[in-house]
Amino acid sequence: MNRRALVRRPSPRLAEGLLTHLERVPVDVDLALRQWDGYVAALQAEGWETIEVPPAPDCPDSVFVEDTVVVYGDLAVVARPGADERKPETTGTEETLRGLGYRVAHIEAPGTLDGGDVLKHDGVVWVGLGGRTDRAGLDQLAAHLAPLGARVVGVPLTKVLHLKSAVTALPDGTVVGFEELVDDPTVWSPFLAVPEEPGAHVVLLDADTVLMSTSAPETRSLYEARGLRVVAVDMTEFEKLEGCVTCLSVRLRG
């Protein structure tokens, strides 16, 4: 299986990134760049080829490349971000994926959809509603993915910026989340509550390995007790901007 990941270098204006649920605190942009380098190196060390989307220095949030697209099979659905400031970010991602041979579809106005609101596992696609993504965006995504056999399910979202700020999925399909920030845990079965907010964010590297933040040591121990191998990276500067390990890449499989 080919394993490739889109990444995008942080903007020098990163510290100006949008905030919705957190108070603004100083961001060390130089440290953020080193953390981004560490994230990319971790992917590469695990056998993932990283492909850089052209940088967007005038877009402070552009490092969060996951928000620009939803990839399902050979189809790339280009997002229409819910924040106007982020709409220019999609162009570079679309051009990169076209160059890789993906079919391309778009979320069209007036619908909005951020890729970070989309959690996929085993044919089910959950979409967070209530923040940057609206019902029109969800309906368009469902129409694009229906021919590929995907079932799209809307999920209420009021406590975090994106759905994947609240929940992600382990390799066996268990959805994990920090329960205080999950509107309705009963959406998923099984659901595993984790003891630290950053522990709810994992990137699946293979059937036995997850990438997560060093900010959640108790959750790391929990995952390791379940037989998972954990690769941990520093994410402190991105976490100040409501970012996490999932936001920094678009994983391409197949």
N, C-alpha and C positions, 0 to 999 in steps of 0.2 A: 504494500500500500504506500502510495506517495503521501508524504506528510509535509505540507507547506503551511506557512503562516504569514499573513500580511502584517506588517508593523509599520509604524510611522514615527519618525524622530520628533521629539518634543519641540514645540514652538518656544522661541526665546521669551514669548509673552505668556508662558504657561501659568504664571502666578495670577494672571487676570482671568483665569477660567471661571465659568459660571458656577454658582452655588445655589442650591435650592433648600436643603435641609440642614446644612451645617453653617456655623459661624465662620467667617473668613479669618484665617490665621496665616502668618508668613510662610511662604513656600520657598525653599532653597532650590532654585532652578538648577544650579550646578550639581547639587546632590541628586536631584531628580534625573538629570541626564545620566549620571553614573548608575542610578538604579535601573534606568531604562536599558543601559548597556548590559547590566547584569541579567535582566529579564531576557533579553535577546540571546545572550550567551547561554542561559539555562535551556532555552528552547533548542538551540543548536546542539548543545551537549547531549540532549535526549533524542537526537536524530531528526529534528525538524529543520527543514530549509526555510530560512526567513527571507521574505521578499519585501523590500521597502517601498511603500507608497510614497510618491514625491512629497516632500515636506510642504506644509502650509504655514509659513512663519507668521502670517497675519491672523491666524485662527488659533486663539489660546488653547482651545480644547482639542485640537486636531490629533494629539497623541492618542486619544481614545477612539482609535480607528474602528473598533467593533460597532460603534453607533452608526456607521455610514452605510452598512449593507447587511443583508441576510443571505447567506449562501446555503443552498439546499441542493444536493446532487450537483448537476452541471449548470444550475441556474443561480444567477446573482441578482437578487432583488435590491436595487439601489434605494436606500432609505430617503425619506423626506423629513429631516430632523424637526422636532417640535419647537426648537429654539431657532429663531431666524438667524442669529449670529453663526449658527453651525451649518446652515444650508450650503455654503460654498465648499465644505469639506468633502462632499460626495464625489466631486468631479475626478479627483486624482484616483480615488478607489475604483471608480467605474473604468477609467482608462487602463488601470493596472489589470483588472480582472478580464477586460476585453482582450488584452494582450496575452493573457494566459488561456484564452479560448473558451471562456464562460459565455453562455447565453445570458442576456441582460434584460431585465424588466425593471419597471420603476413604480414607486408609490407616487401617485399624482395628487396635485392640489384638488380639493382642500384637505385631503387626508394627511396625517402626520404619523411617522413611525421612526423610532430610534432602534438600532440593532441591539442595544443593551437591554431592551425590553423583551427580547425574544430568547426563550430557553427551549432547546430542541433535545429530544431523546426518543429513540426507537419509534419514529413515525408520528410522535405527538409534538406539537409546537405550541407552547404556552406563551401568551402575549400579555404583558402588563398594560392595564388601562387606567388612566387617571392622572398620568404625569405628562411625559413628552409624546406619548402615543395615544391616538384616539380611535374610535370605533371605525371610522372610514378607512384609516390606515390598516387596521386589523382585517377588515373585510377585503381590501385589495390584496393583502398578503395571502389570505386564505384562497382567493381566486387564483393567484399565481401558483400556489403550491398544491392545489387540489389535483392537477394532472399527475403530480409526482407521488400521490398517495398519502400526503400529510394530512393530519387532523389538527386544526387550529382551534385553540381554546383560549378565551379571554379570561384574565385573572385581575381582580381588583387590586389597585396599587395606590396607597395614600401616604405611606410612611417613609419611603425612600425614593431616590431619583429614578431608578430603573428596576425592572423586575430582577435582573441579575445582580443588583445591589442587595437583594433580599434572599434570593435562593439560587442555587445551582444544583447540578446532579452529579453523583458519584458514578463510576463506571458501571455498577450493577443496576443503575436506575433510581437508587434512593435519592430523593431530593433533600437537600440539606439547607437549613436556614437558621438565622438568629431570630428566635420566635417573636421577640418584642417588635420586630420590624416587618413581620409577615402578616398581611391582613387576614388571610384565611388558610391556615396550614392544612385544612381538610381537603383542599383541592388535590393534594398529592397523597398517594399511598404506594409505598411507604414514605413517610416524612421523618427526618431525623433532626431534632433541635440540637444546635451546637452552642457551646458556652461563650463564644466570643464572636462579635460581629464580623471581623475579617475572615473568620473561619468558614463563613458561609460561601466564600468565593473560591471555587476551584476550577482549574483548567485541566481537562482530561488529556494526558499525554499518551497513554496507552491503556490497555485493559487492567493494569495493576498500578498505575502511577498517576499521581495528581500533582499539579503545581499550585502552590498557595503562598500566602504572605507569612513572613516571619512574625507578624504581629499577633498570631493566634497559636501559641505553643500548646495550650490545653487541647485545642481542637486537633492539632497535628497528632498529639498522642492518641486521641480518639480514633483518628483515621488509621494510624499505624496498628492500633489494637484490632482493627477490622481487616488487617492483612494488606493494607495499601502501602506502597512506597511513596514517600512524600519528598518533593523537591520544593524547598522554601526559598523565597527571594524577598528582599527588602522593598517595601511599597509605601513607606511612610509619607513621602511627599505627594504621591498620587492619591493616597487615602484622605489627605487634607482637602482634596478637590472632589470628593465623592467618587473617586476612581478605585479600581481594584484590578486584580490580575486578569480577569476576563476582558476588561475594557481595552487592553493594550495590544490585542491581536485579533485577527480573524483567522481561525483555523480551517484549513482546506484539506479535506481527506478524499482519497480516491485516486 
